[in-house]
Amino acid sequence: MTTNNFKDFISSFIYFIKLILTSKNYDVVFISTSFFNRGQEGENYLLSPMIKYCIENELSYVVFEETYFKSYSNYKVNKKSTPFIFISLLQIILRKLLNFLNKKPITENEIYLREVKISKILKRIFFAKFHSKVYITLIWNNSTLWRAINPDACVVDYQHGTIWNGHHWYLKNGYPPEDKIKNNLTTLVHADLFKNILIHNDKSKFFNDANVINVGVNKRVYRASKKIDNNKQILFTLQIAPDQNLDEINKQNVEIITKLLDINAKFLSDHGYKIIFKHHPRYSKFNCPEIKLEYPFTSFENEKPLNHLLSESSIHITFSSTSSIDASVMSVPTIFIDMQKNWQFSPNDIFFKQYKYPCKDMVIKDYKDFKNILTRMDNKEIYDKSCDDVYKWSKDFYHDFDEIVFGDFLLDQINKYQDNIDNGSKQNT
């Protein structure tokens, strides 16, 4: 545990110990993770317009922020947030204890039932006097806990990346995760494209117009000046993360990257290319395979924000990272690598079949394809057209945050909750 983690733990411990004896009532609770603090001064750019709305409309709120312990990048808990680390550690301890006393859950239903049991324990001890009308989460953090605390509240999953048919957090084999259904989550999305993907491909019909709402996204972070020429600087966004189910894929990706550089090294060097690698925000140097860069035209940059690196680069390359959409907003075309075996995030399936990425020939299926694509992109006419095409394509993915839609939704949920409380009180008297 780092010094920052320890300070956050003490702050978190004090807050939740006080909560045992003190009542807390909020209109809105925001739940996030520290690796989303990628804006200026640790701003969570996804939640910031929602928080701003609460402030301007005098709605009471609190922001709980979890810490991702294995992250390579040291994303700190925002000073205006309440660290959730104390509860997170208790959850880890309780999971290990229940795994020891009972068999380790394997199926989605078994995992869900274990989380329900843990949530009820935490509710009795720490959240008996805690209430909120609406809970807005990113990556549906602790949705089972919030549902256990307030069965009548609205629990929201706000989109944090891309959504596609086949994404295990949204639609796997045409069905949403059990947790989403059982906890009756409302989904807020960035654009109608994502809303339509969920509704039209959901065999269970859980996703519908009432519980999937397009509120847009804080688009100002994506705005940038349009590219003019090809400066031969390439940004490579990696997807190596310390998830147990990605161990083989991580190793495979490292092998592909290493061979890709080896085969194309002379071409890249002779033609003045520079490749900057950027790790995934959840990358851990302790739990992930290392990429050894042995060429003068390669380097790592993990301190500068993604948008800053994109503004300095002419081409983006990745396996299937959502940063390809960020790049398109900034008129930077993406080269996709499609050489992995058993990779659930296939760029062909996601970006070309579902998203209709316009640059269909910018795919590496063989190591020599890299040289051929770069040679083609060295033609100014082709490069400029690619920049224009991806910029136009990007407009389907990020709608400006719609304060009116969000506000109407939020106030409607707050009023519904209050009506339920009032009706319950009348029935009891």
N, C-alpha and C positions, 0 to 999 in steps of 0.2 A: 504494500500500500504506500503510495507516494505521499509527500507532505500535503499536497493539495487534496488528495483523497481523505487524509486524516482530518483536515480542517472541515471538509464537507461532511464527514461522518459525525463530528462533534456537533456541527450546526444541525444536521438532520436528526441526530439523537435527541437534542434539546427540544426541537419542534414537536416530534412525535411523542415524547414522554409527557410534555405539557398537554398534548392532545388527549391523553387519558382522562384528564380532569377538566379540560376546557372545551366548550362547544365551539365548533367552527361551521359557519353556514355561508356558502358561496353561490353565486349565480353560475359561474363557470370555473371549471378546473382544467388547466392545460397540462398535458403530460408529454414530455419529450425526452430525448437523449442528448447528452452533451455534444456528440459528434455532428449534430445539426447546427451548432453554433459557429457558422462559417462566415457570418457577416462582420461588419465593422464592430470592434469592441465586443466580440462574442455574441452578436445579434443572431437570433434564430429567425432568419428571413422568411421562413414558411409561416410561422405563427405571428410575426410582428404586426401585420395588418389586422388580425383578429384581436390581438391584445389592445391595439390602438382603438378599435371600435368599442371595446369594453370600457376603456378609460373615458372616451368621449361621451359615452352614454351612461356613465356612472353605474356600471355593473360591477359587482364585487367578483374578484377572481384571485386565483393563486396559480403559480406555475411550478409544477414538480418536475425535477430534472434528474434523470438517471445517468449514471456514469458507466461507460463501457470500458471495463478494466483492461481488456486486451488490445485496445486500440494503439496503433503506432503513433498517431498524432495526439498531442496532448491537448485535447479540447477540454477547456475548463467549464465548470458550471457557471452559468451567467450569474452575476452578482444580484440580479433582481429575482432570481429563481430560488426555490427551496430544494436543497439536495434531497434525493430520495434514497440515498445510499444505505441508510440504516434499515429501512424496510426491505430493500433489495437483498441485503445480506441475511436478514431474517428469513426471507423466502428461500434463499439458497440452503440455509441450515435446515429448514423444515423439509425441503425436498429430499435432502440427503437422509434425514431422520426417517421420513416415511419410506424411502427406498430401502433403508436398512430393516425397518419393521415389517414391511410388506414387499411384494415383488415390484421391481422397477416397471413403471408403465411403459407400454410399447405402442399401443394403438392410440389414435387421436382421442378417442373417447376416454381411455384410461388416463391420459395426460390431463384432459379437461377435468375429469372428476377429482384428480389429485389437486389441481389448482383451485377447484371449488372448495375443497376441504381446507387448504392452506388459507384461502381468502376469508373463510368463515372464522378461522382462528384469529387472524389479524384484525378482522372487523370487531370481534368481541373485545379484544385487548386495546386496540389503538383507535378504531374508527367508529365506535359506538355513538359518539357525539359529533361525528363529521358528516356533513350533508352538502350536496351540490345538485343543482338542477340539470346541468349539462357537463359532460366530460369529453374533452376534445383531445385525442391521442394522435401521435405519429407512430407508424408501424404497430398500431393498436396495442400500445404498451399497457399491460396489466388490465386488459378489458374485463377479464373474469373477476378481478378484485373490485373494480368500480361497479360492476353489475351486482356483486354480492353486497356492497356497501349501500347502494341505492337502487333497488329493483325497479323503481318507477322513473328513474332518470334517463335522459337521452345520452347514450354512449356513442361517440363518433370516432371513426377512423378517417383521418385526413390524408389524402394521397401524398406520398413523399418522393416517389420516383415514377417510373413508368408502370403501366398496367397492360397486360396482354392476356389473351386466352391461352392458358397453360401455366400462368404464374401461380406458384403454390400458395401464395398469400391471398390470392383472389379467386382464381378459377383453375382447379386441377381436374382434368378429365371432365370438364363441364360443370363442376360443382364447387361451391364456396367451401372454405374450411368450416369444420363443425363449430369452432369457437365463435365465428362470426354469426352463424345462425342462432346458436344457443344463447348468446349474449345480446342478440337482436341489435347488431351494430348498424348505424347509419354511416354511409360512405360519402365523403365530400371529395370531389375530383377537380382537376385543373382545367378540363375541357370536355366538350360533348363527345369527342372521339373516345375517350376513356369510359364515359358513361354508357355509350352505345355498345362498346365491347363487353362490358359487364352484363347489361340487360339482355342483349341479343344472343349471348353464348351460355347463359346460365340455364341449365336443364332443370334446376330445382325451382326456378322462378322466384328465388329469394330476393335477388336484385330487381328493383322496379323503379318507376319514376318517383315514388314517394320516399324511398330510402337511399337513392343515389342522386346527389345534387351537385351541379356544376357551380362552384363558387369562384373558380379561377385561382390564380396564384400571384404572389408578389412578383410581378414581371420585371420590375425595374432592375433587379439584380442581373437580368439576362441581357439587357440592352447594351449595345456596343456599336461602335462605328463599323461601317462596312469595309470588308477587305478590298484592297486595290491590286496587289500583286502577290506572287508566290515567292516568299523569301526563303523557302526550303527548310524552314524549321518545323519539325513534326512533334506534336504532343502525343504521347502514348499513355493512355489512362488504363491502368491495370485493374484487375478484378480479383486479386489474390486476397482472401480473407480467412480468418481462423475458424471457420465453420467446419465441424467434424465431417459433414457430408461432402465437403469440397476438397478433401485431402488429395485424392487422386487427380481431380481436375486441376488443382493448383500445381502439382508436379508436372502434369501434362502441359499446362500453359507455359511454365518455365522452360521446358524442353523445346517447345515450338518457337518461343521467342529467341532462345539461344541459337537454334539452327537457322532461324530467319535472318538474324544478324550475321552469322558466319557465312552463309551463302551469298548474301548481298553486300557484304562489307566493302569490297573493292568499289562497287558501283556507288554506294553511299558516300564513300570517302572521296572518290574522284570527282563527284558532281556537287560537292559542298553541302551535303545534307547534315542536319543536326537533329538528333532525336532526344527529346526530354521525356523521361519516364516519371509518372506520378502514381504513387500507390493509392489504393482504395482507402477511404477514411478509417475503415476498421482493420486495416493491415496491422499485423503484429510481427515484429522481427524475431520474437521468441516462439511463435506458433506457426509460422509460414515459411515456405522454402524461399531461399534468397536467389535473386537474379544477379549474376556476376557480369558486370559491364567491363569489357576489356578493350573497347575501342575509343579513340579520342573524340569521335563524333557523338558519343552517348553520355548522358548524365542523368542524375535524379534531382527532382525538385519537389519537395513535400511541404515547403513553408508557404510559398505563394498560393493564393486562391486559384481555383480552377479558371475563373473568368479572366484573371490576369494572364495566366499562361496561354489561354486561348486567344487573347487579344494580341499576343506576341507571335503566334504560330499561324502557319498557312494551311496546314493539313493536320487532321486528327486521325489517330489509329487506335483501334480497340478490338476486343473480341465481340462484346455485345453490351458494353456499358451504356447507361442512360446519359452519360456525358456527351454522347453523339448528338442528342437532341439539344443540349446546351450549346454544343459547337455549331449546330445548324442555325440557331438563333443569331449567332455571331458571324454567319456566312462562311463558316469553316467546314469544308466537306470532310467526311469520315471514310476511312478505309477499314472495312471489317475483315477480321480473320475468321474463317469458317473451316477449321481443320481439326476441331476437337471431336473426340469420340464420346458418345453418351452425355453430351452437354445439353442440359435442359433449356439453357438460354441461347439457343441457336439464332444467330443473326439472320439466317435465311427465313426461319419461321416467323420471328418477331418483326424484324425491320423491313423485310422485303415482301413477305406474304401478307402480314397484318397491317403494318404501318405504311406500306407502299413507298419505301425510300426511293427517291428519284434517280440516284446514281447507281444503276443496276450493275455496272461493270467494275465497281470499286470493292471487289471482294477477293480476298486471298484464299484460294483453294489449293494452291501449290506454291512452294517457296519462291519460284521464279516469277510469280504473279506480282510480287511487290515491286520489282524492277520495272515491269511492264506498265503498271499503274502509274508509278512516279514519272516515267518517261512520257506517258500520255498527258499527265497533269502539268508537265513542263511547257506544254503548248498553252499560250496565254488565252486563246479563244476558248479552249476546252476548260481551262481552269476557271475563267470568269463565269462561264455558263454553269459550271458545277456549283460555284458559290451562290449564284442567283437562284438556282433550282432548290438547293437545300434551305435557303432562307425562306422562300415561298412555302416550302413543305413544312417548316417549323411552326407556321402560324396556326396549324390545326392542333398543336400540342399545349400551348400556353395561352390561355385567355387571361386578360388582366383581372386581378382580384376584384370581384363585384361586391362592394360593400352593401348595396341594397339587398341583393339576394342572400348574402350571409346574415345581415341584420334581421331580415324577415324570418329566416329560418331559426336563428337564435332566439329571438323574442317569442316566436310561436312555441318553441320547445319549453322555454321558461314559463310561459303562461299555462301550457298544458300540465306541466308538473305542479304548478301552484293550484290549478283547478282540481287535480287529483287529491292533493293534500286537503284542500277545503272540503271537497265532497266526502273524503274519509272522515274528517272531523265531525261533519254533520251527522253521518251515519252512526258514529260512536256516541253521540249525545241524544 
